[in-house]
């Protein structure tokens, strides 16, 4: 992997500082809508929060594949996490059987952002 | 019949069990034309089915009747019309109960209840399978014959059009069985503006409006993460209202003087809730595209929605079939400092060893440590060894009732014969619950016929 020049080395921040989210369920699939807190953050989400990275983030929790859909009109991404809810719906034994807080679990993810990015 | 002025559709209930005050406040808190109420989650239908099997007069959202009793005089005086899927698996009984209520209020001759049925295909299942509609599971592809003897209910999701018929024929209170949540909101728009069936962008716009308001306050500040501590007066949240124009654009708002917040952030969160492929939100009425939606904050607690596009509806309807799967139970105990987590883990190991020796056949045993890993799993990271308390939560699932019943008796003994500093068992033995599972399938629209009946008080 090519390293960027040292002086522009990015900082790593948690998604919670640049995004908000809501999650829900469809059977054994959890969905997470990830939304940029400001429109200028959206390209960062699109570039950094790939389906593969989200799958790695939830490794061990999500049994199936992770799909990503883009909604640039809403500065948002939608993720489908298949096999995430312990069989889903009424069968699931989990506290979060309906995937309601997968949203904030995703917001723990760290991504590299430019040093000069204006964040809270 | 059609109008050129915008209509106001208010959402009064996001699920069966939502805030009882909400519909009352929606009707009395300011002008609205329609009150839509969604009562039916998937699990609700099977609960209602069970209630009806015990008492043929039950099987619908019981709360709806006293609520209408309270609201009918206001609804009649203000000319508000209601669309609600409160009928569950027994819409006729629900309609009759509402009519009785209306008569008791002296509103005979003033209230027309429209009953929408045809969604319940339970009695037609064998006929339909014989005709070649195998109702394969949409997710697994398995044939329905696998669970045929275990089926509890089978309902088609009807869309907006039967409700449009009900409104056209003069129904003031439209009571349905299983219809889509979005259809409850789209139907008043079609009826008021005379939209054509194949005007797909408008069908999609109304569907998006329905999707935004179908979960009640979840789009007006409830469950909203952005500046959540500063959302005003959540003790009295305004439930959503859409002001829809004849061209299909709409504004999401709430009554003046109510708490909560309608913002681009609160609406965006709700738009993405339970979303699959955002270009293809399939309902009986259209396929809505969420990737062209434009949101604009027009003022305080007013968000404009435009740009919705959509395509032709499919030839199928979704069927939700519920069947008995087995049983489950959840047991919890709370362990206190010092070594709270260690004690809880030890108790879990002891419990599992005892269950193993009993040689019980469980499909799954799940242990979670509430306060440690129940919501975010390993992503939560390590906790302080000094953590003040941990709740041990053990859940089991089995096809047979007996092992789950036995599990429910293995929790309490740990209070006296397990690790120390344990409490939090006041509510007694874990309850054994029946698991009703879902079997989603598709069926051609051509074999389903919705029926509309007008009943007068």
Interface residues (C-beta under 8 A of the other chain):
Chain A: X20 X21 X22 X23 X24 X25 X26 X27 X28 X31 X33 X35 X37 X57 X58 X60 X61 X69 X70 X71 X72 X73 X74 X75 X76 X78 X80 X86 X89 X90 X91 X93 X94 X95 X96 X101 X103 X104 X105 X108
Chain B: X42 X43 X139 X223 X225 X226 X265 X268 X269 X270 X271 X272 X273 X274 X275 X276 X277 X278 X279 X290 X291 X292 X293 X294 X295 X307 X325 X328 X330 X364 X366 X368 X370 X374 X375 X376 X377 X378 X379 X393 X395 X396 X397 X435 X436 X437 X438 X440
